[in-house]
Amino acid sequence: MPQIQFPDFMALTVGLVAYLIGEAINYRVPILRRFNVPDAVTGGLLVALFFFGLREAGLVEVSFDTHTRDLLLLVFFTGIGLNARVGDLLSGGKPLGILIVVTAVLLLVQNIVGLGAAWISGLPVAMGVVFGSASLLGGHGTVIAWSPELVQRGLEGGPEIGIAMATLGLVAASVIGGPLGRILIGRNHLVSTETDVNPVGLVPGDTVEPITRNSLMRTLLWIFVCIILGYLLQRGVLALGVMLPLFVPCLIVGIVVGNLATLAPFLRPISHTPALSLVSEFSLGVFLAISLMALQLWALAGMAGTLAAVLLVQTVIAVAVAWFVVFHLLGRDYRAGVMSAGYASFVIGATPTAIATMTAVTKQYGPCQTAFIVLPLVSAVFVDLANALVVQGFLHLFAG
């Protein structure tokens, strides 16, 4: 069977097509809008299924170069940083602490469920980490990073199972958060009290200043300068022996620059502008569309039944924790509803999926600035380090 890898530019082009297909379908299928399914999720999954069908028919196997996709993630998180006010950060301190504690417990729960799944399946018990937090809270990157360690400890097939589990988790995460947000916000009659432009995406009917050529170019310049500074910050931190994903220093630089810029009255505002909101929505939407359409769904075939059963249990736990724990601990208000929807997607998928979920929710119900800062910080400040410690501990106990 012939194999084709789409180069970077073609991957970006197909990603745009996938996003627009999703937007058109969501517009024509009201239930998808009501349950806040992001346009990128609808389009990305349909394109992934299309390429899966081509492969299953023996016609062609398609893969993608996704370098530009990763740049879009930097653009998005830099825009989130530029939108963050000091007041938003201060008000997010308590929710951040709550989510860190809940996530610490959930790391253990996911791996305990994974251990049970491995034992029932007749696999080495230590394989439970790839049914648990390594694949779900960690995602594809964490599984890849731990692959040599898994093989060294005799867990043959662990990396492949982990990648498949992370893939299935990303799909599930893309569709559970929006409906949960609708339930929490709708049943409790919650409303947004904020009046700023939505941090990600413009809402039809909003009265906003026009997006001009000058405002768009100025927005892109601010973002690109912050990304350059974020790269330099990452290099400096790396010299101290600390490795951070590049989006983290970009987010931090965006926060600093966005708040300092407000002290210079001669500078035109960049934070909370329609241009920045539009750029953020574009970068996130296309990033997620490319991520989903590039999923190699055929990798799930070998253990589809086991993976689906484990993911069902993990998803029920994630939704229950978001609904009955996170929502209540965060105060049962509108912010809690938005963050709980994003959290459900976050703990079995990835941070961008959670942000896309919250974007869909806030576009329907109103802005919530703090949510878009707190969840990325949970990932940046806590999850990677804590997950590494937990995975290492479980492997030491059960793999020798």
C-alpha positions as CSV (number, residue, x, y, z in Angstrom):
1,M,0.0,0.0,0.0
2,P,1.5,3.4,-0.9
3,Q,2.3,5.8,1.9
4,I,2.1,9.6,1.6
5,Q,3.3,12.2,4.0
6,F,1.8,15.6,3.5
7,P,4.4,18.3,3.9
8,D,3.9,21.1,6.4
9,F,2.2,23.5,4.2
10,M,-0.2,20.9,2.9
11,A,-1.0,19.8,6.5
12,L,-1.9,23.3,7.4
13,T,-4.1,23.6,4.3
14,V,-6.0,20.4,5.1
15,G,-6.3,21.6,8.7
16,L,-8.0,24.8,7.5
17,V,-10.3,22.7,5.3
18,A,-11.1,20.4,8.3
19,Y,-11.9,23.4,10.5
20,L,-14.3,24.9,7.9
21,I,-16.0,21.5,7.3
22,G,-16.6,21.3,11.1
23,E,-17.9,24.8,11.2
24,A,-20.4,24.1,8.4
25,I,-21.6,20.9,9.9
26,N,-22.0,22.4,13.4
27,Y,-24.0,25.3,11.9
28,R,-26.4,22.8,10.2
29,V,-26.6,20.3,13.1
30,P,-28.1,22.2,16.1
31,I,-27.4,19.4,18.6
32,L,-23.7,19.9,18.1
33,R,-24.0,23.6,18.9
34,R,-26.2,23.0,21.9
35,F,-23.6,20.7,23.4
36,N,-20.7,23.0,22.6
37,V,-18.8,20.6,20.4
38,P,-15.9,22.7,18.9
39,D,-15.9,23.1,15.2
40,A,-12.3,21.8,15.0
41,V,-13.3,18.6,16.7
42,T,-16.2,17.9,14.3
43,G,-14.0,18.6,11.2
44,G,-10.8,17.1,12.5
45,L,-12.4,13.8,13.5
46,L,-14.3,13.5,10.1
47,V,-11.1,14.0,8.2
48,A,-9.3,11.5,10.4
49,L,-12.1,9.0,9.6
50,F,-11.8,9.7,5.9
51,F,-8.1,8.9,5.9
52,F,-8.8,5.9,8.1
53,G,-11.2,4.6,5.5
54,L,-8.7,5.1,2.7
55,R,-6.2,3.0,4.6
56,E,-8.6,0.3,5.5
57,A,-9.6,0.1,1.8
58,G,-6.0,-0.5,0.9
59,L,-5.7,2.7,-1.2
60,V,-3.2,4.8,0.7
61,E,-1.8,5.6,4.1
62,V,-1.5,9.3,4.8
63,S,0.5,11.0,7.5
64,F,1.3,14.7,8.2
65,D,4.3,16.9,9.0
66,T,2.9,19.0,11.9
67,H,5.7,21.6,12.5
68,T,3.4,24.6,11.8
69,R,0.8,23.1,14.1
70,D,3.2,23.4,17.0
71,L,3.9,27.0,16.2
72,L,0.1,27.7,16.3
73,L,0.1,26.4,19.9
74,L,2.7,29.0,20.8
75,V,0.7,31.7,19.2
76,F,-2.4,30.7,21.1
77,F,-0.8,30.5,24.6
78,T,1.1,33.8,24.0
79,G,-2.3,35.4,23.2
80,I,-3.8,34.0,26.4
81,G,-0.9,35.5,28.3
82,L,-1.3,38.9,26.7
83,N,-5.0,38.9,27.8
84,A,-4.3,38.0,31.4
85,R,-4.6,40.8,33.9
86,V,-2.9,40.8,37.3
87,G,-6.3,40.8,38.9
88,D,-7.3,37.7,37.0
89,L,-4.2,35.9,38.2
90,L,-4.8,36.9,41.8
91,S,-8.4,35.8,41.7
92,G,-7.2,32.5,40.1
93,G,-4.9,31.6,43.0
94,K,-7.5,29.6,45.0
95,P,-8.9,27.7,42.0
96,L,-5.3,26.9,41.0
97,G,-4.6,25.4,44.4
98,I,-7.8,23.4,44.4
99,L,-7.2,22.0,40.9
100,I,-3.6,21.0,41.8
101,V,-4.8,19.1,44.8
102,V,-7.6,17.3,42.9
103,T,-5.3,16.5,40.1
104,A,-2.7,15.0,42.5
105,V,-5.3,12.6,43.7
106,L,-6.6,11.9,40.2
107,L,-3.1,10.9,39.1
108,L,-3.1,8.1,41.6
109,V,-6.7,7.1,40.8
110,Q,-6.0,6.9,37.0
111,N,-3.0,4.6,37.6
112,I,-4.8,2.4,40.1
113,V,-7.6,1.9,37.4
114,G,-4.8,1.2,34.9
115,L,-3.2,-1.4,37.1
116,G,-6.6,-3.2,37.5
117,A,-7.1,-3.1,33.7
118,A,-3.7,-4.5,33.0
119,W,-4.3,-7.4,35.5
120,I,-7.7,-8.2,34.1
121,S,-6.3,-8.2,30.6
122,G,-3.5,-10.6,31.5
123,L,-0.8,-8.0,30.9
124,P,2.1,-7.1,33.3
125,V,0.6,-5.1,36.1
126,A,3.1,-2.3,35.6
127,M,1.5,-1.8,32.1
128,G,-1.2,0.0,34.1
129,V,0.7,3.3,33.8
130,V,0.0,3.4,30.0
131,F,-3.7,2.7,30.7
132,G,-3.5,5.6,33.3
133,S,-1.9,8.9,33.8
134,A,1.1,8.5,31.4
135,S,-1.3,8.4,28.5
136,L,-4.3,10.4,29.7
137,L,-3.1,13.3,31.8
138,G,0.3,13.0,30.1
139,G,-0.8,12.5,26.5
140,H,1.3,11.5,23.5
141,G,4.4,13.5,24.5
142,T,4.6,11.8,27.9
143,V,4.2,8.3,26.4
144,I,6.9,9.0,23.9
145,A,9.2,10.4,26.6
146,W,8.7,7.3,28.7
147,S,9.0,4.7,25.9
148,P,12.7,3.8,26.4
149,E,12.0,3.3,30.2
150,L,9.0,1.0,29.5
151,V,11.0,-1.1,27.1
152,Q,14.0,-1.3,29.4
153,R,11.7,-2.6,32.2
154,G,10.4,-5.4,29.9
155,L,7.1,-3.8,29.1
156,E,7.2,-4.7,25.4
157,G,4.3,-3.1,23.5
158,G,3.9,-0.5,26.2
159,P,4.7,2.5,24.0
160,E,2.3,1.3,21.3
161,I,-0.5,0.7,23.8
162,G,0.2,4.1,25.4
163,I,0.0,6.0,22.1
164,A,-3.3,4.2,21.2
165,M,-4.7,5.1,24.7
166,A,-3.6,8.7,24.4
167,T,-5.2,8.9,20.9
168,L,-8.5,7.5,22.2
169,G,-8.4,9.8,25.2
170,L,-8.0,12.8,23.0
171,V,-11.0,11.8,21.0
172,A,-13.1,11.3,24.1
173,A,-11.9,14.5,25.7
174,S,-13.0,16.5,22.6
175,V,-16.6,15.5,23.0
176,I,-17.3,15.2,26.8
177,G,-16.5,18.7,28.1
178,G,-19.0,20.7,26.0
179,P,-22.1,18.7,27.1
180,L,-20.9,18.8,30.7
181,G,-20.6,22.6,30.5
182,R,-24.1,22.9,29.1
183,I,-25.5,20.8,32.0
184,L,-23.7,22.6,34.7
185,I,-24.4,26.1,33.4
186,G,-27.9,25.5,32.1
187,R,-29.3,23.5,35.1
188,N,-27.9,26.0,37.6
189,H,-28.9,29.1,35.6
190,L,-25.4,30.5,35.7
191,V,-24.5,33.6,33.8
192,S,-21.2,35.5,33.1
193,T,-20.7,38.8,34.8
194,E,-17.8,39.9,32.7
195,T,-18.1,42.5,30.0
196,D,-14.7,42.1,28.2
197,V,-14.3,40.6,24.8
198,N,-14.1,36.8,24.9
199,P,-10.4,35.9,25.2
200,V,-10.7,33.3,22.5
201,G,-13.1,33.9,19.6
202,L,-15.7,36.5,18.8
203,V,-19.3,35.9,19.5
204,P,-21.8,36.8,16.7
205,G,-23.8,39.9,17.7
206,D,-21.2,41.4,19.9
207,T,-20.6,45.1,19.4
208,V,-16.8,45.4,19.1
209,E,-14.4,47.7,17.4
210,P,-13.6,46.8,13.8
211,I,-10.6,44.6,13.1
212,T,-8.4,46.6,10.7
213,R,-5.3,45.7,8.8
214,N,-3.2,47.7,11.2
215,S,-4.7,46.2,14.4
216,L,-4.2,42.6,13.0
217,M,-0.6,43.3,12.0
218,R,0.1,45.0,15.4
219,T,-1.4,42.0,17.2
220,L,0.8,39.5,15.3
221,L,3.9,41.6,15.9
222,W,3.3,41.6,19.7
223,I,2.7,37.9,19.7
224,F,5.8,37.1,17.6
225,V,8.0,39.3,19.8
226,C,6.7,37.6,22.9
227,I,7.4,34.2,21.4
228,I,11.0,35.2,20.7
229,L,11.4,36.4,24.3
230,G,9.7,33.2,25.5
231,Y,12.3,31.2,23.5
232,L,15.1,33.2,25.1
233,L,13.6,32.6,28.6
234,Q,13.3,28.9,27.9
235,R,17.0,28.8,27.0
236,G,17.9,30.7,30.2
237,V,15.9,28.4,32.4
238,L,17.3,25.4,30.6
239,A,20.8,26.6,31.5
240,L,19.7,26.3,35.2
241,G,18.8,22.7,34.6
242,V,15.0,23.1,34.4
243,M,13.2,22.0,31.2
244,L,9.9,23.7,30.4
245,P,7.7,23.2,27.4
246,L,8.2,26.3,25.1
247,F,4.5,27.3,25.5
248,V,5.1,27.9,29.3
249,P,7.7,30.7,28.9
250,C,5.7,32.1,26.0
251,L,2.6,32.3,28.3
252,I,4.7,33.9,31.1
253,V,6.2,36.5,28.8
254,G,2.8,37.3,27.4
255,I,1.4,37.9,30.9
256,V,4.3,40.2,31.8
257,V,4.3,42.1,28.5
258,G,0.5,42.4,28.5
259,N,0.4,44.0,31.9
260,L,3.4,46.2,31.4
261,A,2.0,47.6,28.2
262,T,-1.0,49.0,30.1
263,L,1.4,51.3,32.0
264,A,2.5,53.0,28.7
265,P,-0.3,55.2,27.6
266,F,1.4,56.0,24.3
267,L,1.0,52.3,23.2
268,R,-2.3,51.2,21.6
269,P,-3.9,48.4,23.7
270,I,-3.4,44.8,22.7
271,S,-5.1,43.0,25.5
272,H,-8.8,42.2,25.3
273,T,-9.0,43.4,21.7
274,P,-11.1,41.8,18.9
275,A,-8.0,41.2,16.8
276,L,-6.2,39.3,19.6
277,S,-9.4,37.2,20.2
278,L,-9.6,36.4,16.5
279,V,-6.0,35.3,16.3
280,S,-6.3,33.2,19.4
281,E,-9.4,31.4,18.0
282,F,-7.7,30.8,14.7
283,S,-4.5,29.4,16.1
284,L,-6.3,27.1,18.6
285,G,-8.9,25.9,16.1
286,V,-6.5,25.0,13.4
287,F,-4.1,23.5,15.9
288,L,-6.8,21.2,17.2
289,A,-8.1,20.4,13.7
290,I,-4.6,19.3,12.6
291,S,-4.1,17.3,15.8
292,L,-7.3,15.3,15.4
293,M,-7.1,14.8,11.6
294,A,-3.5,13.5,12.0
295,L,-4.6,10.8,14.5
296,Q,-3.7,7.3,13.2
297,L,-6.9,5.6,14.1
298,W,-5.7,2.3,12.8
299,A,-3.3,2.1,15.7
300,L,-6.3,1.4,17.9
301,A,-7.4,-1.8,16.1
302,G,-5.3,-4.3,18.0
303,M,-6.7,-3.8,21.4
304,A,-9.8,-1.7,20.6
305,G,-12.1,-3.5,23.0
306,T,-9.7,-3.3,26.0
307,L,-8.8,0.3,25.3
308,A,-12.4,1.3,24.9
309,A,-13.4,-0.4,28.2
310,V,-10.6,1.2,30.2
311,L,-11.3,4.6,28.7
312,L,-15.0,4.3,29.5
313,V,-14.1,3.8,33.2
314,Q,-11.5,6.6,33.1
315,T,-14.0,9.0,31.4
316,V,-16.7,8.3,33.9
317,I,-14.3,9.0,36.7
318,A,-13.1,12.2,35.0
319,V,-16.7,13.5,34.5
320,A,-17.7,12.6,38.0
321,V,-14.7,14.4,39.5
322,A,-15.3,17.5,37.4
323,W,-19.1,17.5,38.1
324,F,-19.3,16.5,41.8
325,V,-15.9,17.6,43.1
326,V,-14.3,20.4,41.0
327,F,-17.6,22.3,40.3
328,H,-18.5,22.3,44.0
329,L,-15.1,23.1,45.4
330,L,-14.8,26.0,42.9
331,G,-18.0,27.6,44.2
332,R,-20.8,26.4,41.8
333,D,-20.7,29.7,40.0
334,Y,-20.3,30.5,36.3
335,R,-16.5,30.3,36.5
336,A,-16.8,26.9,38.2
337,G,-19.0,25.7,35.4
338,V,-16.6,26.7,32.6
339,M,-13.5,25.4,34.4
340,S,-15.2,22.1,35.3
341,A,-16.1,21.5,31.6
342,G,-12.5,22.3,30.6
343,Y,-11.1,20.1,33.4
344,A,-13.1,17.0,32.3
345,S,-11.5,17.4,28.9
346,F,-8.0,18.2,30.3
347,V,-7.6,15.1,32.5
348,I,-8.2,12.5,29.8
349,G,-7.0,14.6,26.8
350,A,-4.7,17.6,26.6
351,T,-4.6,21.3,27.5
352,P,-5.5,22.5,24.0
353,T,-8.6,20.3,24.0
354,A,-9.7,21.7,27.4
355,I,-9.2,25.3,26.0
356,A,-11.2,24.5,22.9
357,T,-14.0,23.1,25.1
358,M,-14.0,26.3,27.3
359,T,-13.9,28.4,24.1
360,A,-17.0,26.7,22.8
361,V,-18.8,27.1,26.2
362,T,-17.8,30.8,26.6
363,K,-18.8,31.7,23.1
364,Q,-22.3,30.5,23.9
365,Y,-22.7,31.7,27.5
366,G,-20.2,34.6,28.0
367,P,-16.6,35.3,28.8
368,C,-14.6,33.9,31.7
369,Q,-11.0,35.2,31.7
370,T,-9.7,33.4,34.7
371,A,-10.5,29.9,33.3
372,F,-8.1,30.4,30.4
373,I,-5.2,31.2,32.7
374,V,-5.8,28.7,35.5
375,L,-6.0,25.4,33.6
376,P,-2.9,26.0,31.5
377,L,-1.0,26.9,34.7
378,V,-2.2,23.6,36.3
379,S,-0.6,21.8,33.4
380,A,2.5,24.0,33.3
381,V,3.2,24.2,37.0
382,F,2.2,20.8,38.3
383,V,1.1,18.0,36.0
384,D,4.3,17.2,34.1
385,L,6.5,17.0,37.2
386,A,3.9,15.2,39.4
387,N,3.1,12.8,36.6
388,A,6.8,11.9,36.1
389,L,7.1,11.2,39.9
390,V,3.9,9.1,40.0
391,V,4.8,7.1,36.9
392,Q,8.3,6.5,38.1
393,G,7.0,5.3,41.5
394,F,4.4,2.9,40.0
395,L,7.1,1.4,37.6
396,H,9.5,1.0,40.6
397,L,6.8,-0.8,42.7
398,F,5.4,-3.1,40.0
399,A,8.1,-3.5,37.3
400,G,11.1,-3.8,39.6
